[in-house]
Amino acid sequence: MTSTDQQPFLSVKDLKVHFSTEDGVVKAVDGLSFDLAKGKTLGIVGESGSGKSVTNLTILGLHDRAHTAIDGEILLDGKDLLTATERQLEQLRGNTMSMIFQDALASLSPYHTIGRQISETYRKHTGASKKDARARAVEMLRRVGIPQPDMRVDDYPHQFSGGMRQRAMIAMALVCDPELLIADEPTTALDVTVQAQIMDLLKELQQEFGTAIIFITHDLGVIADIADDVLVMYGGRCVERGTKKEVLRTPQHPYTWGLLGSMPTLDGPVDVPLSPIPGAPPSLLNPPSGCSFHPRCGFTERTESGLCSGKRPVLEGAGGHTAACHLTADQRRDFFAEYATSQSH
């Protein structure tokens, strides 16, 4: 799934990631597929526990191989990452592919300066001298908007504000000009002004380097700003995917309707309360049978009796816009119109 006819730089096919625990097997990701082309941004959205972060940590090879069962295929520029050795993955991480983590303060070492942490990444993958690596660190800090980078390069993470730490994380992630960048909710803890600056920065850097970006978030407002394509995850599975315009304007899955209904808007009536999705996300130790969303779905009774709880829906739809739902296309159109009307009154 891409917005264009470009060949995918990253291709994930029927990915399954299951963890062995004392309580049983956690099906964190259970049959996920998507494609991403260079220069494009895929937004992956869903509640906590839906499998977003596990998917992307698996792409990077950051999982405990001894307690993790992985099946499927992850191709990065034609190379299968699931059959790659740890040495091969180390050469790719930070170089060809990189990640911006959600909590910059927890991800950066408090014992080393920002400049040292950035320059060590650069030296490892390029063999540059300490002098050249330091100059590169200063250059990257300047590029991400850190004031006085030649002085701040010697500061420690605790001397940076939250927004500046996140910019430093972006500088570290981009120091080797990666072709794939994974951003795991990088703006969650930031105020809206800094959040907007970070989003603009990522878009500018993508235009400059042609980077493929996976942006993980639970916020559809962020997705509307940065993504080309959207993949909605629930219970370790994809329940809807399509272009940003398709998913946000004509969503086809009740879970996506619920996410949109729980998000405040600037142009909506001020006296209409938000509509949270009832219930809680499913346990991945013992996921529901059939459609994993059916225990929380308000439309289950409008399908054939027992269908939602007895049969797992497959992704179907017109063109690249698909949804995994037992409602017919006509039902979805009518029910979404009914749902949208209820949200505007």
HELIX and SHEET records of a PDB file:
HELIX    1   1 LYS A   52  LEU A   60  1                                   9    
HELIX    2   2 ARG A   65  HIS A   67  5                                   3    
HELIX    3   3 LEU A   81  THR A   83  5                                   3    
HELIX    4   4 GLU A   86  LEU A   92  1                                   7    
HELIX    5   5 ALA A  104  SER A  107  1                                   4    
HELIX    6   6 ILE A  114  THR A  126  1                                  13    
HELIX    7   7 LYS A  130  ARG A  143  1                                  14    
HELIX    8   8 PRO A  149  ARG A  152  1                                   4    
HELIX    9   9 PRO A  157  GLN A  159  5                                   3    
HELIX   10  10 GLY A  162  LEU A  174  1                                  13    
HELIX   11  11 VAL A  192  PHE A  209  1                                  18    
HELIX   12  12 LEU A  220  ILE A  226  1                                   7    
HELIX   13  13 LYS A  244  ARG A  249  1                                   6    
HELIX   14  14 PRO A  254  GLY A  261  1                                   8    
HELIX   15  15 HIS A  294  ARG A  296  5                                   3    
HELIX   16  16 THR A  300  ARG A  302  5                                   3    
HELIX   17  17 LEU A  307  GLY A  310  1                                   4    
HELIX   18  18 ALA A  329  GLN A  343  1                                  15    
SHEET    1   A 4 GLY A  24  LEU A  36  0                                        
SHEET    2   A 4 LEU A  10  THR A  21 -1                                        
SHEET    3   A 4 THR A  68  LEU A  76 -1                                        
SHEET    4   A 4 LYS A  79  ASP A  80 -1                                        
SHEET    1   B 7 MET A  97  ILE A 100  0                                        
SHEET    2   B 7 LEU A 180  ASP A 184  1                                        
SHEET    3   B 7 ALA A 212  THR A 217  1                                        
SHEET    4   B 7 THR A  41  VAL A  45  1                                        
SHEET    5   B 7 ASP A 229  TYR A 234  1                                        
SHEET    6   B 7 ARG A 237  THR A 243 -1                                        
SHEET    7   B 7 THR A 322  ALA A 323 -1                                        
END                                                                             
